[in-house]
């Protein structure tokens, strides 16, 4: 196999370093590779249309109790239309519970008599009290359906993430208050977290990817301007990586990339963000406050780490790499020179 070769890191203007990354940012993506996060606002979500139409009617009718067979059938039909709702209630202006559906009692895990002594504030996690206040204020001001994702506590101890929907409504006997519907979105939230992680991380190495790096670079540039310091970017490219794939196979190439990622992570310091930016290219973003000496020192240490023998199926394999270093803002007269 190829013997170790250490290629000295080179300094280049920040703009050129970003141009290198932009080729990957702007590369066309294969169909179906990009996931899209759905937005859940206001009247969106499961069954939003029927819920908006029947929420106020259902809670108002149920709060006063059905007075005849026709109204009972109407209330039952309305609540059936809201089968996707996990928690359905009518509140007075002080947010005290005036009516709670039978299914809601089962969902929330409290006895009906106990719940009648509580307000919505008692169910929402205390650290989210301000968000609840804001939701109520929006509902009062707009007179329309308003929503917020909050945490409610079930059975005294079990927190669950729900989407609360609130709209001004009066009970049948004229008591002003709110109609409330809540949906358990904990599984949605877990899925959203999973999708967000997938969108921002490389599946092979677990490192952050170009999407995450692009956002981090913009943040670092803004902070460097604000603090009048420098941010740094170190780009590392494995030399002749395709030769490894051809000679040893794709599985071996993937394992060597994972090991390279581990070595880069181990070499990078606290606060330095490591990303895989292309097949055999990696980047390390140094936070504002760095210097040319620190960035170049990291470049040398990365080259040394890559030069150490790799082991694949009991055999030693050697890789080499090239490193480039850039600072933001550019240091006039210093970025043109090569070498460390």
Secondary structure, 3 states (H helix, E strand, C coil): CCCCCECCCEECCHHHHHHHHHHHHCCCCCCCCCCCCCCCCCCCCCCHHHHHHHHHHHHHHHHHCCCCHHHHHHHHHHHHHCCCCCEEEEEECCCEEEEECHHHHHHHCCCHHHHCCCEHHHHECHHHHHHHHHHHHHHHHHCCCEEEEEEEEECCCEEEEEEEEEEEEECCCCCEEEEEEEEECHHHHHHHHHHHHHHHECCCCCCECHHHHHHHHHHHHHHHHHHCCEEEEEEEEECCHHHHHHHHCHHHHHHHHHHHHHHHHHHCCCCCEEEEEECCEEEEEEEEEECHHHHHHHHHHHHHHHHCCEEECCEEECCCEEEEEEEECCCCCCCCCCCC
